[in-house]
């Protein structure tokens, strides 16, 4: 089993989990959302660690963040030495749905690759004439 932690600006993560809960079934005890806004680094570290600790015993954590290079992603560097985790930035709904579909698998690398592939495959550009 893999724990899924969303670290996002504002309530983006929680809002996406609310939508996802209407589309797929998942056990909320293995999924946590953390808002990075309005917290100093020390407090955010504590909140993220708390999210990891709230999840029952798992084989690792898949962390989904909303923006590469920003605080939600950067804060994960403090956990890479002590926690088995994989971080994917650019949170979108296909990514989240795939994570919530496969989190029960215990192979973090396999899940991470499936989630990453789903996120990329579902970014589509459609163009047409506006009249």
Residue, then its C-alpha position, 0 to 999 in steps of 0.5 A: x500500500x502506498x500513501x498519497x499526499x497532496x501538497x498544494x497552494x491554498x485548498x487546491x489539493x483538498x478541492x481536487x480530492x473532493x471532486x475525485x471522491x465523486x469519481x473513484x472510490x478510495x480509502x481516505x485514511x491513505x490520502x492526505x492534503x496539505x496546504x502550503x499557503x500562509x505557513x513558514x517553512x518550519x510550520x509547513x514541515x511539521x504539517x507535511x510530517x503530520x500528514x505522513x504520520x496520519x497515514x497507516x503503515x505503508x510501503x512508501x509515499x507518492x507526493x503530488x504537488x501543484x507547481x514545480x520549483x515552488x514551496x509545495x515541491x521544494x519542501x519535499x526535499x527535507x523528507x527524501x533522506x528519511x522517507x521512501x517517497x516519489x514526488x510528481x509536480x504539475x498536479x492535474x485530475x488525471x494524475x490524481x485519479x490514477x494515483x487513487x486507482x493504484x495506491x493499493x499496489x505496493x510498488x512505489x516506482x510502478x505507481x509513480x510511473x503510471x501516474x506520471x504517464x497518465x498526467x502527461x497523456x491527458x494534456x491535450x491541445x485542441x485548436x480551432x477557428x473562432x468565428 
